[in-house]
Amino acid sequence: YNYYVGQPVVISNGSDTYPASAPLIQIIRAEYYDYNSAKWRTEALENVAIMPKGKTLYTENLEYVDDDNTKLRIVYKYQLGNTASWSSEQTSRETEDFKCIDGMQVTITLDATYP
């Protein structure tokens, strides 16, 4: 199961935003919904920091939802200006429901916001 997390610099009214001035975005984990157990499950991700407009690819096994419907969200932080400090954890909007099929690819976009 593959999915991309990318950061194009666009204006968004959504909740999954970070300041356009953030030098780096740190991807923490993916969470996917297991409808059979009625709970969110977590996939730890390699802790990668990417630049705005950057993309990263993760290949994960969502073992509890193979051939079932699910939805996905990403937990991330963003760098606070040119400092060594990071925001608190942010959670992206959830994807639409989709059937998790082996080898499929899902793209999640985190949007920059401007003051």
Secondary structure, DSSP 8 states (H G I E B T S, - for coil): -EEEEE-------SSSEEETT-S-EEEEEEEEEETTTTEEEEEEEEEEEE-TT-EEEEE---GGGTTSEE-EEEEEEEB-TTSS-B---EE------EE--TT-EEEEE-EEE--
